[in-house]
């Protein structure tokens, strides 16, 4: 069953070897251009984008171009991007990723964004736990990193629940809306 999913993703999914990951309530499938409307709903929301490097997007075409770039990165085997979809309805409610995958050094960065209407239900934790199992297990990565805006307490708590720990602060790392923001670096090392 897992083998068939991988073959399907590779041959037909358009996203390199990004596998389908199942959780009790979600299916994480390769991000596709058909997800542009659902992702635009996330990336155009002021509150959702509050702690991102960029302000909310106002053009659907920009999100389309972002997805196209992410699909290319997955095809180059240096990233994996998933659409987190509710099993009950098929609705895409968020996105998760492994980016900057460095196979030789066995490391990658993680990221996630979920539609605000679904916050507080544990979906991001459920999805990211599945991504971590894949990264540390199947990909055999040793280290995962994450960068977040210093004021983003919800993402910090989520990373800590997943086993990440604080590794430092990057002062004046992001210029957003004319204001310099600090970022925090979190890491997870398998077998530490």
PyMOL commands that set and color helices and strands:
alter all, ss='L'
color gray80, all
select helices_A, chain A and resi 2-12+33-43+60-75+116-118+123-138+153-161
alter helices_A, ss='H'
color red, helices_A
select strands_A, chain A and resi 21-22+26-30+80-86+92-102+107-114+143-149+165-176+179-189
alter strands_A, ss='S'
color yellow, strands_A
deselect
rebuild
show_as cartoon
